[in-house]
Amino acid sequence: MTSAYPDAVLWDLDGTLVDTEKFWMAAETALVESFGGSWTHEQALGLVGKGLETSAAILQEAGVRMATQEIVDHLTAQVMTRLSEGDLPWRPGALELLGELRAAGVRCALVTMSMRRMAELVVAALPPAQAGVFELIVSGDEATRPKPFPDAYLQACAALGVDPARALAIEDSATGVRAAVAAGVTTVGVPLMVSLVGTGAHAIWPTLDGRTLGDLADLHSARAAKGSAR
């Protein structure tokens, strides 16, 4: 028996679709150091998956004497510059899975705490086989509350007209996983910088490389069957 496809697959961007976390960390470090402070790798890991305004407040505590929106705009510009300098660092298996989702007609949305302008830059860079796969973007400047609150995922499901229980999310951060799980979405964790053990993810895969739509469907169906058995 073939497992049913989820009604929509909701993708995080940073660290899930593209490996931008190293760019964010470099931008954070340079910014803190420009004000005479220091920024450790451990501190940088603490910002992975967080909303940019939340991150800005933490950077202000680290000595960055800039307004919140100035920090957000500065960091976003730095990362967008790096992304514009060459081929985008797609995460292993991400494009292949997106291509399969597009070919099968499974609806996809991008749910990210990055600004819309950066999300649009990434979407515009998708190769032809994946072009047009994302029918919706919910960005950090549009979410009513940042991850780990469920708002961004609930907003995406509402805009698509999809029951969260019929959607599946792919996330790389603990913050993002918790947001998707709180929204009632089947959630796959694909860690990059931080461990996802204990976050509530319904599955943790080391990579998307070699993963297929069938794998997503099996996970989604297994969770739905488990829920209906209660």
Helices and strands as residue ranges (DSSP letters): E 8-11, H 21-34, H 41-45, H 52-61, H 68-84, H 94-104, E 107-111, H 116-124, E 134-138, H 151-160, G 164-166, E 167-171, H 174-182, E 186-189, E 203-204, H 213-228
